[in-house]
Amino acid sequence: MAKSSNDKCIDYIEFSVGDIARSRDFYGTAFGWSFKDYGPSYCEFSDGRLTGGFALGGQNKAAGGPLVILYADKLDETRHRVEEAGGKIVKPAYSFPGGRRFHFSDPDGYELAVWSDK
């Protein structure tokens, strides 16, 4: 059997959230993601490259889980949009070999990061 192009690759990310509309508003405003609702307790998102979902309820794992890192051409502009959308900066922008990044928490307490090589 031939190996598929998706074999052993991250295929989908799902967040357990307290309010789907709030999550949709936050990620739509901050990052321009698009959404497709599947009833009142599930919403799929697309960032244009990867799809994932917001599932209502359950336990979110803000601490100790994997860190989702997004890319932005304009880091400072993106930080501003994150803050305007209601995100909280938890680690201000800093330099590292190859670029800069900042960390933020979303309205459900998930910590994510945004980086740029520009």
N, C-alpha and C positions, 0 to 999 in steps of 0.2 A: 504494500500500500504506500502510495506517495505521500510525503509530508506536505501539509497545507502551509500556506504563507503565514497563517496566524498561529502555528504550532508554537507553544511555550512563550507567547507574547501576552502582555496585558491587553485584555479585550474589552473590559467594561469596568466602570467604577460606580459604586452605589453608596450614597450617603443616607443614613437614617436621620430624618429631620422631624422637628416638632410642628412645622407649618410649611406645607409645600408652596403656597402662594408667596410667602416671605422668601423662601429659598430661590424661587423662580425670579422674583423681583430683584433680589440681590445679585445673582449671577448674570441675569440679563442686563442689568444696569452697569455692573462693574466690568463685565467681559463680553457682552453682546451675544451670549449663548442663545440658541433656539430651543424650543420645548415642544413636547407632544404629550398630552395627558392620556392616561390609561385609567380612568375612573378617579374617585376622590382620594385614593390612598397611594397613587403612584404617578410619577411624572418622569419621562425620559428627557435627558438633555443632550445637546450636541454642541461641541465647541468648534465644529467644522472639520475636525480630524478624529476625535474620539467621542464615543457616546457613553452615557452613564445614566444613573437614575437617582431620583429622590424618593425614598420610601417613607411613608408616614409612620411614626411611632418607633418602637424599639429603643435600643440603647445606642447613643452615638459614642464614639471612642475618640474623643478629642485628644487625649494624652496617651502616648505609648504606641500609637498606630503608625502606619506608613505616612510619610510626608508627601503630599501631592504637590508637585512643582509645575507652575505654568510659565510660559515664556511670553515676554512682551518686548516689542521693538522700543517702546518709550516707557521706561521704568517709572519715572517720576509722574508722568501723566496717568499711568495705571494705578499707582499708589493713591493718587488724588481721587480717581474714580472709585476705588475700593472704599476709601473713607466716606465719600459722598453717599455711597450705597448702604452704609451702615457697618462696614467692616472695621475692626480695631487692629491697628498696627501693633504687633507683639515683639517684633525685632526690626528696628529701623534699617534702612538700606545700608549695606556694607559691601566692601570689595572683597573678591576672592580671585584666585588665578583663573582668568577667563571671563570675568564679568563682575556684575553686582547683583544683589538680591535683597528682598525684604520678606518678612513673614507677617501674616495677618490671621485673625480669627474671623470666621463667618458668623452669622447670627445664631447658629446652633453650636458654636464653640469649636468647630473644626479648625485646626491650624493648617494653613497652606502657605506656600511661598511663591513668589514671582521673581524670575531672574531675567537678565538681559546681558548680551555681550556687547551692547552699544553704550 
